Amino acid sequence: METNAPYTSLVAVGDSFTEGMSDVLPDGSHRGWADLLAGRLAARSPGFRYANLAVRGKLIGQIVDEQVHPAAAMGADVITLVGGLNDALRPSCDFGMIRERLENAVTELAPACRRLVLMRSPARRGPVGTRFLPRMHQLFGILEDLADRHGTVLVDLFGSTALGDPRMWSDDRLHLNSEGHRRVAEAVWQGLGHTPEWDWRTPLPPAAPAPWYVRQAGHARFAREHLVPWIGRRLTGRSSGDGRPPKRAELLPYEA
């Protein structure tokens, strides 16, 4: 069902998923589902304003401490909050802390906007994704409880078989590619009450299995270019977002 009044502003809060990695534009910048959603909302509301405070690599405590209060103060119609998965994927994680920080975030953000959007994050099919499923379900349980108690929108990306398809993911196997981000934008669009423009859950056409040597070369490239650097950052306490400013720190008129 269409909403009666158009949304006039959007603030996106979170980590690399919301920053837009790995939806790479020709100039090397990242677009992502939040930018795509902002463009579609702006087409319905002249003067539409958009801010994206997301920074890659951020843990839920950093998101709450650095992004939540500024987002709440902007007074936007829509706020999206996606966080906690980086914590859940670490070797050890404190779900009591994750619950508390998410509770702090939702308690502050929900009264500050017309619609607060939470998400059950997608997961890539494969052995790594399967290994972390219990933790993801534990995180989702926290989000479902918060959504019920605070009346937020909860977009279920995890339940989509299509978004689990490895072809929806970039070479780093951690971030959606351009097609994946396009589908997330449509999912949130529908979650906000807009008429569906297409079925974002539609699976990709079947693909022929890649030869064994192609698969092995892909695994080796993934380990060399993505896994080893990721392990190096974990061992040295560094993050890919260290020193990086928010993607779009101010709530300003959207320009394509």
N, C-alpha and C positions, 0 to 999 in steps of 0.2 A: 504493500500500500504506500502510495506517495505521501510524503510529509506535507503538511499544509503550508508551512512557511519555509522558504529556502534558507539554508545555512549560509551565514555571511563570513565565517572565519573558521580556521582549522589550526590547531597546534598539535604537532606530533612529538611524542616523548619516547625515548628508548635508546637502543644500541644499533649495531650494524644493520639489522633487519629493517629498521625504520629509516636509517640513513640512506639506504638504497643499494648497498652492495649485494650482488655484483651486476646491477643493471647499468652497464657502462655506455656512456654516450661517445660520439666520435672525438670529442675534445678530451676524453679521459675522465671526465667527471661522472659521478653516480647520480642516477635519477631515482628509480624505485617507486614502490606502490604509493607512498605518501604524496610524492610529487604528482603522480598520475591522478590520484584522487583529488588533489587540490585543483588541478586543471579542469576536471569535470565539474566540480562544485562551482568553480569560478565562472564557468560557462552559463550557469543558471542565476548567478548573483553578481551584478556589476559592482565593482569595488571590493570584491572578495579579498580577504587578507589571509596570509599563510605564514606560519613559522614552523621550523623543524629543528628541534633542539637536540636531536639524536646524535650520538657520537659512538663510533665503532668500539667494541671491546669493553663497554661499560658494564659493571656489575650492578645489581639492583640497589645496593647502598649508594653507589655513585650517582645513579639515575635519580634517586630520591633526593639526595643532598644537593645535586647540581641543577636538576632540571624541573623538579615538580613545583617548587614554589614560584619560580619565574613563569611557568606555564599557567598555574592557577591565577596569577596576577594579571595575565593578559586578557581575561574575560572573554575567551573565544566561545563560539557556539559549540564546536566539537573539539574534544581532546582525545587523542589516541595514546594508549599506554601499553607498551610491550617491553617486558623486562623479566629477568629472573632466570632465563634459560642459560645464560653464560655461567651463572652460579651453579645451576644444576648439572652442567656438563663438566665441572671441575672434578678432580679426583676425590676431593672431600667437600661436602657442602652442608650447610646448616639450614634445614628447612624451617626451623623455628624462626631464625633470623629472616629468611626469605618471606615467610608469612607476615611477620611484623612489619617489614619495610613495605611490602605491597599494601598492607592494611593502611599504613601511614599515607601512602601515595593516593590510594583510592578515596580515603576519608577526606583528603584535601582537594582532590581534583573533581570528584563527583558533584559537589555543590557549586563549583566554579564554572560550570558549563551546562548547555542544554543536553548534550549527549557525551558521555564518557564511553569510549570503546576499548574493550579488552579483547585479547585473542588467545585461542589455543593454537600455538605455533605449529607449522607444518613440520614433517619429518621425512627425510630422504630414506627410501627403502634400501636396506643393506645391513650388513653385520654390525656396523658402528651404531646406526640408528636403533637397531633391535636391542643392543646392549644397554642403551640409556632409556628405553621405554618405561621401566618402573619409575625412574626419576621424573620423566616428563608427565606421567600420569599423576604423580604426587603434586607437581606444580599445577597441573590443570585442576586438580581438586581444590586447591587454594583459590584459583581464579574463579571457579564456578561458585564457590561459597561467597566470595566477594561480590560477584555479579548479582547473585540472588539477594544479598542483603542491602546492596546499594543501588539496585535498579539500573545497572549499566548494560550496554550492549556487549554481548560476548560472541565474537565471530569464530566459528569452528573451522579453522584451516586444517587441523590435524585429521579431521574426519574425511577429508577429501582424498580419495585414492589417486586422483590425477596429480595432486601436488606432491605425492610421494614418489612419483616417477623420476628416476635419476635424470631424465632428459629435461626436467624443470630446474635443475640445479647447475651451478657453475662448476668449473674444474676444481675449486677448493673443497667441494662437497659439503660446505657449511652454509652457503648463501644461495638463494634463488637466482636464476638467470632472468633475462628480460621477460620471457613468457610467464615465468612464475610470478614476478612482480605484477604483471598485467592482470593476472587472475586474482591476486590478493586485492588489488584496487577495486575490481568488480565485486568481490566478496564483501568488502567494507561498504561500498556503495549500496549494495542491497541491504546490509545490516543497518544502515542509516534510514531505511524505509523507502528508498527509491525503487522505481520499477526496474526489474532486471533488463539489461540490454542484451545479455547472452548468458549461457550456462557455464560458469567458470569451473564447474566440476567435471565437464566433459573430458574423458580420457584422450590422450594423444593416440593416433593410429598405431597399431602394433608395429614394432620394429624388428627387423631380422637380427638375431644374435650376432654380436661382433666376434670375429675370430679370436682364438685364445691369445695369440701373440699381440693383438691390438689391445685386448683387456690388460695383459701384463704390462705393456708399455704405458698404458694409462695409469695403472697403480704405481709404477715407478716414478712417473712424472708427478703424480699427486704427492708422493712421499717427499720427493726432492724439493718441489716448489712450494708446498703448503704445510705438510705435516711437520717436517724438520724445523722450519722457522717457527711454527706454532709452539712446538715443544721447547725451543730455545727461549721464547718469550716467557713461557711458564716457569722455566728453571731460573731465570734471572729476574722474575717479578715485574717484567715489562708488559705493556699492553699496546696493541695496534693503535689505540686512541690517545696514547700519552701525548700531551701538548697540542692536541687537535681541537680547534674551536667547534662549537655547534654548527651544523650545516647551514642553518638559516635562523639566526639568533633573535631576530625581531619580527613582530607581527606586522608585516607590510603587505601592500597590495600585490596580488599574484601577477606575475608576468611569465608567459610561456617561454 
